[in-house]
Amino acid sequence: MNAKRNEIQSKLPKRLLYSLLGLAFIIIAFLLLLYPVIIERTEKAAIIRIPANATSAMVHDSIAKYYGNGFASKVTRLCKVRGTDFATRHGAYEIPEGSNALTAMRRLTRGGQTPVRITINGFRDIDLLCRRIAAKMEFTEHDLRAALADPAVLEPYGLDYNQAMALFLDDTYEVYWTTSPQELIAKIGRNYSSFWNDINRNKAEALGATPAEIMTVASITDEETNKLSEKGTIGRLYINRLRKGMRLQADPTVRFALKDYSIRRVTRKHLGVESPYNTYIHKGLPPGPIRTTSRATLDAILDSEPNDYLYMCAKEDFSGTHNFATSFEEHSRNARRYQKALNARGIR
C-alpha cells in the first residue's frame, strides 16, 4: 500500500510539470497570434467607406490606403474569423487614432456608421455647392443636381431650381455617407422650414416679399458686407428700391454674372454683361440667390428698422462699412470720395 502511494506521489510532479508546460505552450501560442493584432496601432483616424455589395478585398484596399497592407490584412483576417459579410455593411465607419486591428475589426463589423458633417458657409453657386457636398457623400454631384432639378423635390418649400441655393441655410448638418440626395435635401429642407415658420413668414409679408425673395435679398446683402450691424440697413435699402420699381444696381450681382469674384472695382466695362443676374440691366430681383446665406443675416433684415435709403457706397476709409443716402445727389458725393480713394490706391 505504501509502495503504491509512493509511486503515485512520485508521478504527481511530472503530471504537474506537463500540465504547466502545456499551459505555457498555449499561452505562448496565444500571445504569438494575438500580439501582432494588439500591439500595432493606427497613427491617425480614418473613415473607411464600404460600398454596397462590397467584398473583403475591396475593404482590405480601403484600409490599406490609410494604414498599409500589413494592418489591412490583420483586420480582414479577423473579420473573416468573425464571419463578416461586407455586402451587408454598406456605410462609412471611423477607425480612431490609436486603434489596433481588433478594435478596427469591431468597428467595421458591428459598429454604427460614423456621421458625415457637411458645413454650408457662403457657397457662391449651385455647382460649387453640389461639388463640395458630393465630395463627402456616396452620391455624385450630378445626382444631387438632378434631385434639385426635380420640381417635386423643391415644390414643398416654394422654390424652383434657380432658387435652390436658398434652401441651404449656412449651418452644419450631420448625415450618413449612404444618405441619398433626396434624403439630404429633406433634412436640409427641415432646417429651412424651421426658420420660415409663421412668424418669419409674416415678417416677410410685411416687407412685401416672399421667403424666397428675402433669401435672394439676403444673399446680395451678404456679398455687400461682412458687418452684421449693417445688414439690416442694406437689406431694407434693396427692398426700398424694389418697392419703387428701381433697378437694384447691386455690384455683387454683376460679379456673380461674370463668375469673377476677384473684381474689386465694378466699372462700365463690367456693367454690360448680358445675364438675368445683372441688376444694372434687369429690374427686380435676379432669378435666385447669388450665394447661400445665414439665419443671422435673415434675422437682421426681417427685424430691421424702416429707413428711406435708396443708395449706398463703400466708405472711402476702406473700413468695410458704407455711406447711405436718400438722394442721388448725396450718393454722387459719396461715390466721388470713394472713387478718389480707389484711384489713390491704384485700384482699377
Order of alpha helices (4+ residues) and beta strands (2+ residues): alpha-beta-alpha-beta-alpha-beta-alpha-alpha-alpha-beta-alpha-alpha-alpha-alpha-alpha-alpha-alpha-beta-beta-alpha
